[in-house]
């Protein structure tokens, strides 16, 4: 079952066509990476999912219900963490979550229960000072707790790690992994290493269109290019290997003492290379089959 379905979505600002016939779905229980460079239209798409911005064409469904601009009935299924969450700085974490619980209509007992659970989840259970003194990472974690307060079926995170240091990013990603399976997550970002760590499926938005989508495994298999990396110990070994590189007409790229060879016959090329290295008594530091990573694929499709 798909928690979120987007069909033929388009949005213009004046003559500028930002979103062009975008279609994708987010499976239940998954962490879905929505990827694109800054300005690609990720936040605009998020606003249309939340009913805060009207689309020009297309339809959006959350838990099978159609999203209507200005009518936020579907938002009862959604938790939202913006890239820069705002708070009442004079409040403490428990006070703030209690206020949010009252606003969404939770009972006092449920507010108390959920506040305790969520502050523990985000690592703020023992923090009893005003939010105004929080670091950026602590604010993001509190924002995550607030977004999860009403046990949403869909959590939308808009660039949640973009301005955090490595420790702050790890804390947010660990929270996403902890709620996986209980809440479906759509995770908008341009930080590709974060996507590779936590996401099951991705969609890449570029030029207003989805240019790459699927599971990471499917995408890597579909766009696989057989490449071999050899790292030599000395410049002399590198020069001796140059006698063989002419056999790799599909592509050869040197960087210092490393060479990357493209081939259409991976096993045959490996045998040829290992035989040559043994005959020449060359002991390389590394011989590695290169798997396509998300950064390489991303750069390929957004050029």
C-alpha positions in Angstrom: 0.0 0.0 0.0 1.2 3.5 -0.8 0.8 6.1 2.0 1.5 9.0 -0.5 0.7 9.0 -4.2 1.5 11.9 -6.5 0.1 11.9 -10.0 1.1 14.2 -12.8 1.8 17.1 -10.5 2.7 20.5 -12.1 3.4 23.9 -10.7 4.3 27.2 -12.4 5.4 30.5 -10.9 4.6 33.0 -13.6 6.3 31.7 -16.8 8.7 29.5 -14.8 7.6 25.8 -14.8 9.1 24.5 -11.5 7.3 21.2 -11.3 6.6 19.3 -14.5 4.3 16.3 -14.5 5.8 14.7 -11.4 4.5 11.2 -10.5 5.8 8.9 -7.7 4.4 7.0 -4.7 5.8 6.3 -1.2 5.2 2.7 0.1 3.9 2.2 3.6 6.6 1.7 6.3 9.5 3.0 4.1 11.9 5.8 4.4 11.7 7.6 1.1 14.5 9.9 -0.1 13.3 12.9 -2.1 16.5 14.2 -3.6 17.4 17.3 -5.6 19.8 20.3 -5.7 18.8 23.5 -3.8 16.0 25.1 -5.8 14.9 21.9 -7.5 11.3 22.2 -6.1 11.4 19.8 -3.2 10.0 22.3 -0.6 7.3 23.4 -3.2 6.3 19.8 -3.6 6.1 19.4 0.2 3.9 22.4 0.5 1.5 21.0 -2.1 1.4 17.7 -0.2 0.4 19.6 3.0 -2.3 21.6 1.1 -0.5 24.9 1.7 0.1 25.6 -2.0 -2.2 25.0 -4.9 -1.0 22.8 -7.8 -1.7 23.8 -11.4 -2.3 20.2 -12.5 -2.2 16.8 -11.0 -3.5 15.0 -7.8 -2.0 14.1 -4.5 -3.4 11.4 -2.2 -2.4 10.7 1.4 -3.7 7.4 2.9 -6.0 7.2 -0.1 -7.6 10.6 0.5 -7.2 13.4 -2.0 -5.3 16.5 -0.8 -7.2 19.7 -1.4 -5.5 23.1 -1.3 -6.6 25.1 1.8 -8.6 22.1 3.2 -6.2 20.3 5.5 -8.3 17.2 6.4 -5.5 14.9 5.2 -3.0 16.6 7.5 -4.4 14.6 10.4 -2.3 11.7 8.9 0.8 13.8 8.6 3.6 15.0 10.9 5.8 17.8 9.4 9.4 18.9 10.3 10.4 22.0 8.4 14.1 22.7 7.7 14.1 25.5 10.4 11.5 24.7 13.0 10.3 27.6 15.2 9.3 27.4 18.9 8.3 29.6 21.8 11.7 30.2 23.2 10.5 30.9 26.8 9.1 27.4 27.1 10.8 24.2 28.1 10.5 21.0 26.0 7.8 19.3 28.1 5.8 22.6 28.3 6.0 23.0 24.5 4.9 19.4 23.7 2.0 19.7 26.2 0.8 22.8 24.4 1.1 21.1 21.0 -0.8 18.0 22.4 -3.6 20.2 23.6 -3.8 22.0 20.2 -4.2 18.7 18.3 -6.8 17.5 20.8 -5.0 14.8 22.7 -6.3 13.8 26.1 -4.1 15.0 29.1 -3.1 11.4 29.8 -2.1 10.8 26.2 -0.2 14.1 26.1 1.8 13.1 29.2 2.5 9.6 27.8 3.5 10.8 24.3 5.7 13.6 25.7 7.6 11.2 27.9 8.0 8.6 25.1 9.1 11.2 22.4 11.5 13.2 24.6 13.2 9.9 25.4 13.3 8.9 21.7 15.0 12.2 20.7 17.4 12.3 23.7 15.8 15.3 25.5 14.1 13.5 28.4 16.5 15.1 31.0 16.6 18.5 29.5 14.7 21.1 31.6 15.8 24.4 30.3 14.3 27.0 28.0 14.2 26.2 24.3 15.8 29.6 23.5 19.1 28.2 24.7 19.0 25.1 22.5 21.5 24.3 19.8 20.4 23.8 16.2 20.6 20.0 16.7 18.5 20.1 19.8 15.9 22.2 18.1 15.7 19.7 15.2 15.3 16.8 17.7 12.5 18.7 19.5 10.9 19.5 16.2 11.0 15.7 15.4 9.2 15.0 18.7 6.6 17.6 17.9 6.0 16.2 14.4 5.5 12.7 15.9 3.2 13.7 18.7 -0.1 12.6 17.1 1.4 9.3 15.8 1.2 10.3 12.1 1.1 7.7 9.4 3.4 9.9 7.2 6.3 12.0 8.5 7.5 14.7 6.1 11.1 16.0 6.9 12.2 18.9 4.7 16.0 19.1 4.7 16.2 18.1 8.4 20.0 17.6 8.4 21.1 20.4 6.0 22.6 22.8 8.6 23.7 20.3 11.2 27.2 19.1 12.2 28.1 15.4 11.7 26.9 14.5 15.3 23.6 16.4 14.8 23.0 14.7 11.5 23.7 11.3 13.0 21.2 12.0 15.8 18.4 12.8 13.4 19.2 9.8 11.1 19.2 7.5 14.1 15.7 8.8 15.1 14.4 8.1 11.6 15.8 4.6 11.7 14.2 4.1 15.2 10.7 4.9 13.9 11.0 3.0 10.7 8.2 0.6 10.2 5.9 2.5 12.6 5.8 5.7 10.5 6.4 6.2 6.8 8.9 8.9 6.2 9.5 11.1 3.2 12.9 12.7 3.6 13.9 15.7 1.5 17.6 16.3 1.2 20.6 17.0 -1.0 23.0 15.2 1.3 23.5 11.9 -0.6 25.4 10.1 2.1 22.4 10.5 4.5 20.1 9.0 1.8 22.4 6.0 1.4 22.4 5.4 5.1 18.6 5.4 5.9 16.5 5.3 2.7 14.8 2.3 1.1 13.6 4.1 -2.0 14.5 7.4 -3.7 13.2 9.9 -6.3 15.6 12.5 -7.9 14.0 15.7 -8.9 15.8 17.8 -11.6 14.6 20.4 -14.0 11.1 19.9 -12.5 11.0 16.2 -13.4 11.7 12.9 -11.8 14.8 11.7 -13.5 15.6 8.7 -11.3 13.5 6.6 -9.0 13.3 3.2 -7.4 15.1 1.3 -4.6 18.8 1.9 -4.2 19.5 -1.7 -5.3 17.3 -1.5 -8.4 18.9 1.8 -9.4 22.5 0.6 -8.9 21.7 -2.5 -10.9 20.0 -0.6 -13.8 22.8 2.0 -14.1 25.7 -0.4 -13.4 28.9 0.3 -15.3 31.5 -2.4 -14.8 34.7 -0.6 -13.6 37.9 -1.8 -12.0 40.1 0.3 -9.8 43.8 -0.6 -9.5 46.1 1.3 -7.1 49.8 0.8 -7.6 52.6 1.0 -5.0 55.1 2.8 -7.2 55.3 5.0 -10.3 57.4 2.3 -11.9 54.6 -0.3 -11.5 52.1 2.3 -12.9 54.3 2.8 -16.0 54.7 -0.9 -16.6 50.9 -1.4 -16.4 50.4 1.2 -19.2 51.3 -1.5 -21.7 48.0 -3.2 -20.9 45.7 -0.2 -20.6 45.3 0.1 -24.4 43.2 -3.0 -24.3 40.5 -1.1 -22.4 38.9 0.9 -25.1 35.7 1.6 -23.1 37.6 4.0 -20.9 40.7 4.6 -18.8 41.1 7.3 -16.2 44.3 7.9 -14.2 44.6 9.8 -10.9 48.1 9.7 -9.3 48.9 6.0 -8.8 45.3 4.9 -9.4 43.7 3.8 -12.7 40.0 3.2 -13.3 39.2 0.9 -16.2 35.8 0.5 -17.8 34.9 -2.8 -19.3 32.0 -4.7 -20.9 33.5 -8.1 -19.7 34.2 -7.8 -16.0 35.3 -11.4 -15.4 37.4 -11.6 -18.5 39.1 -8.3 -17.7 39.8 -9.4 -14.2 41.5 -12.5 -15.4 43.6 -10.6 -18.0 44.7 -8.0 -15.4 45.6 -10.5 -12.7 47.5 -12.6 -15.2 49.4 -9.6 -16.4 50.2 -8.4 -12.9 51.5 -11.8 -12.0 53.7 -12.1 -15.1 55.2 -8.6 -14.5 55.6 -9.3 -10.8 53.6 -6.3 -9.9 52.0 -6.3 -6.5 49.3 -3.6 -6.5 48.1 -2.0 -3.2 44.5 -2.6 -4.3 42.3 -4.2 -7.0 38.7 -3.4 -6.6 35.4 -3.8 -8.5 33.6 -0.4 -8.3 29.9 -0.4 -7.4 27.9 2.6 -8.6 27.3 4.9 -5.7 24.5 7.4 -5.3 26.7 10.4 -5.8 28.0 9.2 -9.2 24.4 8.4 -10.3 23.1 11.7 -9.1 25.8 13.7 -10.9 25.1 11.7 -14.1 21.4 12.4 -14.1 21.5 16.1 -13.1 24.2 17.2 -15.7 
